[in-house]
């Protein structure tokens, strides 16, 4: 088991370069198998989720070559075999293989995916989308068998603007006969990145980034070169850290428009921030005003930044509130923030934070990926030493987090125990 140790209350200055987006990468890698030709994807983050997806590719007999920040995928000799539970349960995004395999072979067999325990995470919308395209779905002791004699275009309305369902239906529909229209589609930048990748391979997708996506089916897809967009959640996490500990801390290689909702809140509370074309320069302010946030689908405030932002709210004057509308178990970081000294109460999916309160290092747990980011954020702020267990959650989504933070002045390391 690994633990992370942080000696907090240190000023951070220098430059942190943002990696490729995790939430795009985990869909792009399965999407690559839709062609039989070689595909190159660059700006790939070196995270354990990437490793887990490559392990699935190896099981499917797909040739994978990895270099610094890039991956070359060649599915020429691929075999459509069952994706066993030890592989599927390593990450939530393994379910994208379901859409990709169905789109390519008209059949996918895999176990229910894993991922962080942040609430009920059914894949009903994915399966309903597959059925609308002509597939039948069977569930045998947590193993899904999805198959179709033929996939055909359909009009699909998503009850919830789900990122996963939007992408998975796109993957299944790109080679279906006829035209598919997804209404109430999710609008996240990662969806646009995946649609661009598929179009680069010869797909005909329009409307990505809006609530209506149109997919005109094609017979074949071909090789391409593609670049992953910068990770807006990683960028937002480090921007929040900068607001707490930074002195002219530069967060580089970002698309500022992707975190507009965060930047708006930072300006509201009084953060010292300078926004450039592809960077943000941020310093800690003497005082912060309280504020309220409510998580929403993009372009609203991201649920994935709610947990680290809660740490910032512990340093704001007065009462702040955080209302979580996406996942019901996304306050599991709160007990550990209270152990560090925060004044937080939770009722009916709303956390009330009274600040400012000093934080003092102690032993805490990363209960999930973004809760782990909150623990790192709190540990960097707190006086004394903070020890974080279950850091495997953090390493799933933040490339070289120790190296990046150490390079700007943090005292942080990972140990095996």
GUGUTI-47800 format. One record per atom (N, C-alpha, C): x, y, z. Coordinates in pm, whole numbers, plus 32768, in hexadecimal, padded with zeros to 4 digits. Layout:
N
XYZ
...
***
This chain:
417
80547F898000
800080008000
8058807D8000
802980E57FBC
807381627FB6
803181CA800E
80858220804A
805482938092
8098830F805A
80568382806A
809084008041
80A4845580BD
811A848F80CA
813984E7813A
815185748107
811285D68149
811E86618120
814486B68199
81B18701818E
81D3876881F1
819787EA81BE
812E881881FE
80DF888581C8
810C891081ED
80B5897181CA
80CC89FD81EA
814A8A3481A8
81608A0E812B
81D38A3F80DF
81A28A8F8066
81EB8AF68045
81C88B497FD1
81EF8B037F50
81968B057EEE
81AE8AC37E6E
81C18B2A7E01
822E8B1E7DB8
824C8B7E7D4E
82948B377CDC
82768B5D7C62
82B28B1D7BED
82458AFA7B89
825B8A907B3C
81FD8A6B7AD2
81D689D87ADC
815589BE7AD4
812189357ACA
80E289267A40
811088C379F4
80D988AB796F
806C88417977
7FFA8860793E
7F8788077944
7F92879978DA
7F6D87217901
7F7586AB78A9
7EF5869D7856
7EF586377801
7E7E861A77B2
7E0A85EF780B
7D92860777DB
7D1985F0782B
7D00855C7843
7CF6853778C3
7CD584AD78E6
7C4F848478AB
7BEB84D978BA
7B6484B47891
7B5184AD77FA
7BB084E677AE
7BB184D1771E
7C01845476FB
7C748446773A
7CCD83D4771E
7C87834F7731
7C3A8343779E
7BFC82C177BC
7B90829B7758
7B6182FB7708
7B0382DB769C
7B4C82CC7617
7BB783197602
7C0083157584
7C43828E756E
7C7A825475D7
7CC181D475C8
7C618166759B
7BEC815275DA
7B8E80EF75A4
7B5B81147519
7B49819674FE
7B1781C1747A
7B768199740B
7BF7818E7429
7C5B817073C2
7C4780E77382
7C02808B73C7
7BF38004738F
7B897FFF7321
7B41806D730A
7AD9806D72A3
7B1280647215
7B9380817207
7BD5806F7186
7C2C7FF27189
7C587FC57115
7CB87F57710F
7D447F8B70EF
7D53800F70EC
7DD2804C70C9
7E12808D7143
7E9080B07133
7EDE80E871A2
7EB2817671C4
7EA1818F7245
7E7682127276
7EDF824572DA
7F0282C472CE
7F5F8302732D
7F178370737B
7F1F836773FF
7EE383CC7456
7F52840774AC
7F60848B74A9
7FC984CB74F8
7F8B851D756A
7FE1854A75C4
7FBB858F763F
7F6A8533769A
7F9184B4769C
7F52845076F1
7F8F845B777F
7F3E846677E7
7F76846E786F
7FA783E778A0
801583E978E9
804B836F7926
8007835B79AD
7F91831E79AA
7F4383037A22
7F1B82707A22
7EF0823E7A95
7ED181AF7A9C
7E54818A7A4C
7DFA81EA7A36
7D8681CC79E0
7DB481AC7951
7E1981F27922
7E5181D3789E
7E8B8147789C
7ED381247905
7F0D809D790E
7EA08032790B
7E33804B7953
7DC67FE9795A
7D847FD478D2
7D73803F7886
7D3880347800
7D967FEC77A0
7E17800777AD
7E787FC17758
7E7C7F2C7778
7E657F0977F6
7E5E7E7B781B
7DE77E3777D6
7D787E7E77CA
7D047E477783
7D257E3776EF
7D677E9B76B4
7D907E907628
7DE87E167613
7E447DFD766E
7E9C7D887662
7E4C7D077667
7DE57D0376BD
7D907C8D76C4
7D467C777641
7D237CE375FE
7CDB7CDA757E
7D3B7CC67508
7DB97CB07525
7E217C9674BF
7E377D0F7464
7E257D85749D
7E427E017454
7ED27E28746D
7F197E4C7402
7FA57E757410
7FAA7F047448
7FF17F1574B8
7FFA7F9774FA
808D7FBA750F
80B1803174E4
8138806574FC
812C80EB7541
817280FA75B1
816C817675FC
81F581B975FF
81F2823C75EC
826B828D75F9
824783037652
82A28360765F
828983D476B4
821184237680
81A5842476CF
812C847076B2
80E484477632
810083D075FF
80B883A47587
809F830E758D
803E82E3753E
801D82567535
7FF9823674A4
802B81C67473
800C819673EC
7FBE811473FA
7F46811373C4
7EEB80A173D2
7ECF80677348
7EE87FE57338
7ECE7FA172B9
7E757F2772D1
7DF47F3072AD
7D967EC172C7
7D8E7E5A7256
7DEF7E5A71FD
7DE97E047187
7DCF7D7271AB
7E107D3E7214
7E037CB1723A
7DAB7C9E72B5
7D527CFA72CC
7CFD7CFB7343
7C9D7C847346
7C817C5273BF
7C1F7BE873D5
7BB17C1D7431
7B347C06740C
7AC47C33745F
7AA47BC774C7
7AE67BD2753A
7AD17B7075A5
7A927BB6761E
7A627B657679
7A257B9B76F4
7A8C7BEA7744
7A627C5F7775
7AB87CAE77CE
7A987C83785D
7AF77C3E7899
7AE07C01791C
7AD77C69798B
7A9C7C4179F9
7A827C9D7A68
7B007CDD7AA2
7B717C947AB0
7BE87CD57AE7
7C167D4F7A95
7BF57D507A15
7C1A7DC179C0
7BB07E2F79C4
7B317E0779BB
7AC67E6C79B3
7AB67EB97A36
7AD17E777AA7
7AB57EB87B27
7B207F1B7B52
7B8E7F237B07
7BFA7F807B2D
7BD380117B18
7B79802B7ABA
7B5080B67AA3
7AC780BA7A66
7A8181257A82
79FA813A7A50
79F7813C79B8
7A5B817D797D
7A5B819678ED
7A738119789A
7A8680A678D9
7A90802B788A
7A1280157838
79A280547863
7924803F7819
79288077778C
798880CC776B
799080FD76E1
79B4808E767F
79F0802376B1
7A0A7FB17658
79877F6F762E
79207F7E7681
789E7F45765E
78697F8675DE
786A800B75D8
783B80527562
7894803B74EA
7918803A7500
7976802A7491
796E7F9D7455
79687F3774AB
795E7EAE7479
78D97E957434
786E7ECD746C
77EC7EBF742C
77ED7F0373A3
78277F79739D
782D7FC1731D
787F7F7872B4
78E97F3572E0
79427EF4727F
79157E66725C
78F07E1772C2
78D47D8872AD
78417D6472BD
77EE7DC472E5
77607DAB7303
774F7D52737E
77BA7D4573CE
77AF7CF6744A
781B7D2274AC
77F17D30752B
784F7D4F7596
78287CFD7611
788D7CC17651
78767C7376CB
78D97CA37735
78A57CDB77A1
78FD7D0B780B
78B17D18788E
78FD7D1D78FA
78C27D2B797E
78AA7DBD79A0
78537DD37A02
78307E5A7A2B
78AF7EA47A56
78BE7F217A2B
793B7F6A7A45
794B7F927AD7
79C77FB37AFA
79E77FE07B82
79EA80777B8A
7A4880AC7BDC
7A56813D7BEB
7A3E816A7C7A
7A4181EC7C90
7A3182257D16
79A382127D4A
799781FA7DCD
791481E77E0C
78DB826F7E37
78AD82BC7DD6
787A83427DF5
77E283497DE8
77A382D47DDC
771282D07DD3
76E582677D70
766482587D63
762B81F97D03
765582227C76
769181C47C2F
76C481E67BAA
7695817F7B44
761281757B30
75DE81137AD1
760281377A42
75FC80D379EB
761780EC795D
759880D9790B
752680F17949
74A580DE7905
749B81327886
74C781AF788B
74BC82057816
750F81D077A2
7584819877C2
75D9815B775A
758D80E87718
75578091776D
75168017773A
7498803976EA
744B809C7719
73D580C776CD
73FC80FE7645
746C81457641
749E817875C2
74C481097563
750880A27599
752D802F7546
74B17FE87510
744D7FDA7566
73D17F97753C
738B7FE874CF
738D806C74DB
734F80C07474
739480AE73ED
7414808D73F2
746080777376
744C7FEB733D
74027F987384
73E17F127351
741F7E9F739C
74647EBB740B
74A87E517457
744A7E1674C0
74687D9B74E7
74277D5D755A
748D7D5875CC
745C7D657647
74B47D6A76BB
748C7CFC771D
74EA7CA97744
74D57C4377AB
75367C5C781E
75067C467898
755B7C54790E
755D7BCF7957
75D27B8F7958
75E27B0E7999
76467B1A7A0B
76147B297A85
766A7B357AFC
76D47BA17AE9
76A67C187AC9
76FC7C8D7ABA
774E7C8E7A3A
77367C2D79E1
77777C2C795E
77117C5678F5
77367CB878A5
76DD7CEC783F
77017CB177B7
769B7C817773
76AA7C5176E9
76537CAB7692
76937CFA7640
764D7D5A75EA
766B7D35755A
76047D17750B
761D7CEE7482
75A97D157427
75C77D1B73A6
75637D427343
75827CFE72BE
751B7CD97275
75317CAA71ED
755C7D1E7195
75207D9271B0
75437E0A7166
75267E8471BE
757C7EE771B5
75647F6571FD
752E7FCB719A
74C7801271C5
74898075716C
747980F971B6
74748164716C
746281E771A7
73E281F371F6
73E3824D7259
736C825F72AE
736D82EB72EA
72F983187314
72EE83937362
72EE836D73F5
7351839F743F
7364837674CB
736183F27524
730883F17586
7301845E75E7
7339842C766D
739D847376A0
73D7844E7720
738B84947791
735A844577F0
7312847F7862
736C84D978B5
73EC84B778B8
7451850878FC
74C085217897
74F7859B7898
756385BC7839
75E5857A7868
75ED84F87854
765D84A67884
76D184A87822
774884C67855
77C184C57801
77DB843877CF
77DA83D6782B
77F8834D7805
77978316779E
7714832C77B3
76B182F97755
76BD833F76CE
76D583C176CD
76E4840B7650
775683D175FD
77C983BE763C
783D838975F4
782682F975C9
77F282A77623
77E082197603
77808205758F
77168254758B
76B8824B751B
76FA827A7499
774C82E274A1
7797830E742A
77EF829C73F5
783482577450
788D81EA7425
783F817A73E0
77CA815A7416
777A80EF73DA
773A81197357
7721819C7348
76D381CC72D5
772681F3725B
77A98205726B
77F7823C71FA
77F681E2717F
77E5815E7193
77E381027121
775980C3710A
76F680F77152
766D80C5713F
763480F970BA
75D580B27085
759680DD7009
7533814F7026
753C81B86FD8
74DE82276FEA
75148291704A
74BA82E3707A
74DE835870CB
74AA83497159
7500836771B8
74DC83667246
74DD83F67279
7479841972C7
7473849E7306
74688489739C
74C684C473E7
74C284BF7479
7493854774AA
7420854974EC
73EA85C47526
740485C575BC
7411863E75F1
743B8654767C
74C486157694
7519861F7630
75A185EC763B
75F18643769B
7655860676DC
76B08653772F
770886AA76D5
773A871A770D
7780877E76BC
7814878D76E0
784787387737
78CF87487769
7937874E76F9
79A58798770F
7A1187A076AB
7A4A87187685
7A4886B976E4
7A7D863576C7
7A2B85EF765A
79A8860A7655
795385D175EE
7979860B7565
7993868B7561
79C086CA74E4
7A43868C74B6
7A9E86747514
7B1F863974F2
7B1085AD74B9
7AB6855D74F4
7A9E84D674C2
7A5C84DB7438
79FB85347425
79B9854173A2
7A1D856C7337
7A7785C7735A
7ADF85F372FB
7B38857E72D3
7B5D852D7336
7BAF84B6731B
7B67845772BA
7AE9843C72D4
7A9E83E2727D
7A90841D71F0
7A7984A071E8
7A7184E17164
7AF684DA711C
7B6484E67167
7BE884D97129
7BFD844D70EE
7BB583EB7124
7BBC836170F0
7B5883497080
7B0683AD7062
7AA7839D6FF5
7A168398701D
79F983A770A0
796D83AB70CC
792C842E709F
78A9843470A8
785F84AC7080
780684D570F6
784285217151
77FE854C71CB
77F885E371CC
7783861B71E7
777486AB71F2
772586CB7271
773A874372A5
76EF87707319
772F8753739F
77A5871173A2
77E786F67422
7804877A7469
77E4877F74EA
77F187FB7536
776D88447543
7706881274FD
767E8846750B
762587D77544
75A787F7755A
754C87937594
7517872F752D
7534874574AD
750886E77445
757F86BE73EF
759C863D73EF
760B860673A1
75D285AD7334
760285C172BA
75D485737247
7647851D7214
762D849C7202
7692843D71D3
765E83F87156
769E840F70E7
767C83CA706B
76DA8352705D
76A282DB705B
76F48263705B
774C82566FE0
77C582216FF4
782382056F86
784981726F8D
787D813E6F1E
789F80B06F19
792680936F58
798680EB6F41
7A0E80D06F73
7A4A814E6FB0
7AAA81367009
7AFA81A27042
7B8C81867025
7BDE81EF7023
7C6A81DE6FFB
7CC9821A7061
7D48820D7047
7DAF823C70A4
7DAB82D570B1
7DE083057121
7DE783967134
7E4C83B771A2
7E66843771B0
7EBA846E721B
7E6184CE726A
7E6784C672EE
7E0D85187340
7E53854673BF
7E2A85BA73F1
7E6285F0746C
7DF5860074D6
7E1585D37550
7DB885E075C0
7DB9867075F3
7D4486A67611
7D3D872E7648
7D77872F76D5
7DA187A57706
7DD087B07791
7D63878C77F4
7D8B875A7866
7D2D872B78CC
7CF787A1791D
7C7987C1790A
7C3F8836794E
7C2F881E79E4
7C1D87A07A0D
7C0D87837A9C
7C95878A7AE2
7CFC87567AA2
7D8387657ADA
7DA687F97AE3
7D8A88437A77
7DA688D37A77
7D5C89187AE9
7CDC88FB7AF9
7C8D89397B62
7CC189177BED
7CEE889A7C00
7D2488717C81
7D9F88C37CA5
7DFA88D37C46
7E75891F7C63
7E5989B47C70
7DF689E67C28
7DCF8A737C3A
7D9B8A887CC8
7D4B8A2C7CFA
7D198A367D84
7D8C8A317DE7
7DEB89D67DCF
7E6289CE7E26
7EAD8A537E23
7EB78A907DAD
7EFA8B117DA0
7EB48B7D7DF1
7E2F8B797DF6
7DE48BDC7E43
7DFD8BCE7ED8
7E298B597F03
7E438B407F91
7ED68B507FB6
7F2F8B2D7F5B
7FBE8B267F7D
80198B6D7F18
7FE28BA47EAE
80348BD47E40
806C8C617E52
80DE8C777E14
81158CFD7E01
81468D027D72
80F78D437D1B
81138D447C8C
81248CB67C56
80CC8C5C7C81
80CD8BD27C50
808B8BD07BC6
80D48B9A7B64
80A28B977ADB
806E8B0B7AB9
7FF18B047A91
7FB58A867A63
7FB18A8F79CB
80048A407989
801F8A5078FA
7FE189DE78A9
7FD389F67827
7F9A899577C8
7F0A897577EC
7EB689DC77F1
7E2989C97812
7DD28A1077AA
7D5289F277AE
7CEE8A3C7760
7C958A8177C7
7CB08B0277E6
7C698B457852
7BD18B3E7846
7B9C8B4277CB
7B0B8B3E77B9
7ACD8AC077F4
7B1B8A5577FD
7AE789D77831
7ACE89DC78C8
7B078A3E790E
7AF18A49799E
7AB58AD279C1
7A668B097966
7A288B8C797D
79D88B9279FF
798E8B267A1C
79398B277A94
798D8B317B12
7A018AEF7B14
7A5C8AF87B86
7A998B837B8E
7AC98BB77B1D
7B088C3B7B1D
7AA78CA77B4B
7A298C997B27
79C48CF97B52
79B78CFA7BE9
79B58C847C26
79AB8C7C7CB7
7A2A8CAF7CFC
7A9D8C957CC2
7B1A8CC67CFB
7B1E8D5E7CFA
7AF18D9A7C8E
7AEB8E2C7C88
7A888E637CEE
7A1A8E1B7D01
79B28E477D5F
79E68E4C7DEF
7A3A8DEC7E15
7A6B8DEA7EA0
7AE48E437EB5
7B1F8E767E48
7B8D8ED57E56
7C188E9E7E3A
7C218E3A7DE5
7CA18DFD7DC4
7CF58E597D6B
7D788E597D82
7DD68EA17D2C
7DF98E477CB5
7DC18E657C42
7DCC8E097BD1
7DDD8E577B4F
7E358E227AFA
7E4B8E5B7A75
7E388DEB7A0F
7DDE8E0079B0
7DBE8D99794D
7DFC8DBD78C8
7E508D637893
7E8D8D757810
7E498D1C77A9
7E838D177733
7E488CC876C7
7E498C3376E7
7EB48C037724
7EBF8B747744
7EFB8B5D77CE
7EED8BBF7827
7F248BB078AD
7ED48C047910
7EE98BE7798F
7EB28C3779FC
7F218C517A60
7F2F8CCD7A8D
7F8F8CF47AF4
7F3F8D177B70
7F5F8CD67BE0
7F0B8CE57C56
7F5F8CF17CD4
7F318D447D32
7F728D577DB3
7F0A8D547E21
7F358D2C7E97
7EDE8D2A7F0B
7EBA8DB97F34
7E3B8DD17F52
7E0F8E547F82
7E0C8E55801A
7E0D8ECC8055
7E0B8ED980E6
7D838EAE8120
7D188ED080D9
7C928EAF810A
7C3C8E7F8096
7BE28E2280B6
7B838DF18053
7AF58E028087
7A9B8E2A8030
7A0E8E348053
79CC8DAB8042
79668D938092
791C8D158086
78C98D158006
78A28C9F7FDC
784D8C927F64
78038C0E7F6A
77A68BFB7F0F
775C8B7D7F02
77758B437E77
77818AC07E6F
778B8A7F7DEC
77268A0C7DE4
76FF89ED7D6A
76A4897E7D4F
76DB89347CD6
76F788B47CE7
772F88687C77
76C588507C0D
76ED885E7B90
7693884D7B1F
76DF880D7AAC
769687D97A4A
76D887A879D2
771A881E7989
777D88017936
77C6886978ED
776588BD789A
77738942789C
77E3899278CD
77D489C3795D
7781898179AF
777489A77A3B
77EE89807A8C
77E889977B0E
785A89787B64
786F88E17B69
78E888B07B4F
78FF881F7B42
78F787D77BC8
78B087687BCA
78AF87157C42
793C86E77C65
799386D47C01
7A1B86A57C1A
7A74870D7C5D
7A48878B7C63
7A9487F27CA9
7A53881A7D2D
79DF87E47D49
799888087DC4
79EB87E87E3F
7A2887727E42
7A7087487EBA
7AEC879D7ED6
7B4687B27E76
7BB6880C7E94
7B8A889C7EAE
7B1E88CA7E6C
7AEF89537E83
7ABB89647F12
7A8588F87F4B
7A5688FE7FD6
7AC889238034
7B4188F48015
7BB589178067
7BCC89AE8064
7BC289EA7FEE
7BD18A7B7FE2
7B678AC48033
7AEE8A8F8037
7A828AD18080
7A9B8AD18117
7AEE8A748149
7B0E8A7681D9
7B608AF281FD
7B978B36819A
7BE98BAD81B3
7B9F8C2E8190
7B208C258170
7ACF8C9B814F
7A898CD181CC
7A768D5381D2
7A358D928244
799F8D768244
796D8D3C82B0
78DD8D2782BC
78AE8C9F828E
782E8C998268
77EC8C1B8245
77E68C0781AE
78168B948180
780A8B6C80F4
77BC8AEB80EB
777F8AD58078
77338A598065
77588A177FE1
775D89937FE4
777789427F6C
770488E07F5C
76BC88EA7EEE
764F888D7ED1
767888307E60
767487B07E7B
769D874A7E1A
7621870E7DD8
7616871D7D54
75A086EC7D0B
75BE86767CB0
763D864F7CA6
766385E77C45
766F855E7C89
76C085567CF4
76D884D67D38
76B284E27DCC
766E847C7E00
763B84857E89
76A484687EF3
7714842B7ECE
777B840A7F31
77F9845E7F1D
77E884DC7EFA
785D852C7EDA
788985867F4E
785F85657FC6
788E85AE803C
78DF85548099
791684E98064
7962848D80B9
79E684C980E9
7A0F853880AC
7A88857D80D9
7A6F85D28155
79F185F28171
79D1865181DC
7A0186238265
79EA85A58290
7A1C857C8314
7AB385918324
7AFD857D82B9
7B8F858D82C2
7BB7862082C4
7B6E8674827E
7B8787048289
7B6A87338317
7B0386FC8356
7AE4871E83E1
7B5486F0843E
7B8E867B8421
7C00864C8470
7C7686AD8467
7C8286EE83F4
7CEE874F83DE
7CCE87D68420
7C5287EA844B
7C2F8866848F
7BC088B6844F
7B87888683E1
7B1E88D2839C
7A9B88CC83EA
7A49893283D7
79C489398414
795D892583A5
793288A98393
78D988858325
786A882A8359
77F18843832A
778187E88345
773C87C982C1
76FF875482B9
76BE8729823D
762F8700825C
75D28733820A
7545870E8216
75038718818D
74BE86AE8167
747186AD80EA
74C486D98071
7536869A8061
758D86B27FED
75C587417FE8
75C687858058
760388098060
7663880E80D6
76DD883980BB
7741884D8123
774788E18147
774788FC81C9
7755898581FA
77DE8993823A
782B89F4820A
78B58A068237
78BE8A8E827C
78F18A9082F8
79078B0C8343
799E8B268346
79C58B9D831A
7A548BBB8317
7A718C498340
7AF18C6B8346
7B628C138329
7B8A8BC183A2
7BBC8B48838A
7BEE8AF283F5
7C7B8AC283D1
7CD78AC58430
7D5D8A8E8415
7D5589F78409
7DA589BD83B1
7DAC892D83A2
7E3188F983D7
7E2D8888841B
7EA4884A8455
7EAF87BC8422
7F26879683F8
7F3C871483BB
7F1986A08416
7EE6863583D9
7EC585BA841F
7EBD854A83B8
7E9084D483DF
7E8084648382
7DF484678346
7DEB845F82C2
7D6B8464827B
7D6883F8820F
7CF383E881D1
7CE0837F816C
7CAD83BD80EB
7CE58392807A
7CAF83B67FF6
7C4383517FD4
7BC683747FEB
7B5983157FD7
7B3683017F44
7B5A83627EF0
7B4783577E60
7BA883B97E1F
7BA883C07D9C
7C0984107D53
7C0584A37D7B
7B9184E37D72
7B8A85747D8C
7B8B85937E22
7B5C85377E75
7B6F85477F05
7C0485437F25
7C4D84EF7EDC
7CDE84EB7EEC
7D1E856F7EC7
7CED85AE7E5C
7D1F86327E35
7D0486977EA4
7C90868A7EE5
7C6F86E47F55
7CCF86CE7FC9
7CF486527FE4
7D5286368050
7DDC866E8032
7E0786647FB5
7E88869F7F8E
7E8287377F9F
7E1687747F70
7E0588047F7C
7E0A882F800E
7DC187E68064
7DBF880780F2
7E4887F18132
7E8B8785810A
7F0F87688142
7F7687D28120
7F6D880980A9
7FCA88738080
7FB388F280D0
7F37890980FA
7F1489808147
7F30897081DC
7F1B88F78210
7F1E88E082A0
7FAB88F082DA
7FB08918835A
802F891B83A3
8051888E83CF
80D3886D83C5
80FE87E883ED
80F087818380
80F3870283A6
80F486938345
806A86558336
8042864382B9
7FC785FB8297
7FEE85798251
7FB4850C827F
7FCD84888242
7F4C84588202
7F5384378181
7EDD840C8135
7EED837A810F
7E8983298131
7E87829D8106
7E26828E8090
7E2882188051
7DD981FD7FD8
7DFE825A7F65
7E7F82797F5C
7EA982DA7EF5
7E9E82A27E68
7E8582207E5D
7E6F81E77DD7
7DFE822F7D8F
7D9A825D7DDA
7D2E82AA7D9E
7D6383287D5A
7DC0836C7D9D
7DF783E97D68
7E4783CF7CEA
7E9683657CEB
7EED83467C79
7E9F831B7BFF
7E1E82F87C10
7DC982D77B9F
7DB6834F7B42
7DBA83C87B7A
7D91843B7B2B
7DEF84B07B24
7E5C84AE7B70
7EB885207B72
7F4584F17B4F
7F7085147AD6
7FF384EA7AA7
806285317AF3
80C184E27B26
813A85187B67
811885857BCC
80B4856D7C1E
808885D47C7C
80F585F97CDF
814185987D0E
81AC85B57D6D
821986097D2C
824185E07CB3
82AB862A7C6C
827F86B97C4C
820486C97C20
81D3874E7BFB
81CF87AA7C74
819D87797CE4
819487CD7D5A
821D87E67D99
827387827D98
82FA87947DCD
834587FF7D7F
832F88027CFC
837988617CA6
835688F37CC4
82E4890B7D07
82BE89957D27
82CB89B37DBC
830A89587E06
832A89777E91
82E589257EFA
829088C87ED3
824D88747F37
82AD880C7F6D
829387E17FE8
82E087748022
828186FE802C
828B86A47FCB
822786397FBF
826C85BE7F84
824885497FB8
828184CF7F80
8221845B7F96
823883EF7F4B
81E983747F57
824483057F8C
821082B97FEC
825A824A8025
820B81CA801A
8253815B800C
821680D78013
821C80A880A4
81AB807680D8
81AB80428161
81787FB28162
***
